[in-house]
Amino acid sequence: MINDAKMLARFLDSLKDSFVFVDTDHVIRYLNKVALERHGEKLEGTSVFDCHNEKSNEMIREIFAKMSDGLEEELITDNEKHRIYMRAVRDEKGTLIGYYERYERPN
């Protein structure tokens, strides 16, 4: 089990895609190495709504509401370049504590 913050950060930094964790107040709390290179440290601690357009923000709000009711994941982008899913993160009791985008790329 990974219960060390540094080990977890190393694991997330090994991912080839951006990983950004957002809490239930929609505040960006963590960016892995790829996300930091792409977006910069300035995003940590800011609202996820500040870096998306209104259409995307509405989609985030709608999916978040579904996640609050139990949804685990929803496809948000599907094109020839990649698929992106918004994925719920829950604590050991099943309470929603945040979300992130999960990427799939074709081979």
Phi, psi and omega in degrees: 000138178269110178234014179252126184299321180294320179294318178297317178299319178297318177299310181295325177291339178283346179293142181278348180248160178299138175229118180232119178264132181238133181278181184286352172266007179067029177261132178289120185251338182207138173231132176282180185303314181297317179295320178297319179294323182281317189248337181088161182291343184298342182282330182299128181090359179256168179285137176298336180288342180283345183244017176229158176280172186296323178298314178295320179298320178295319178297317178301314180299316181295315180292321177301318178299319177295321178296324177297335178264007174119348179301138179263324186201146175217138177290129180244338177217134178217106177215183184293339182277319182187166168247139177234131178244145169264125189239133178285148171239128184235153176278183184297341178267358180091006179283132179296125178243353178163196182201166176209166174266133178248131183256146168229131179241142177294155180288000000 
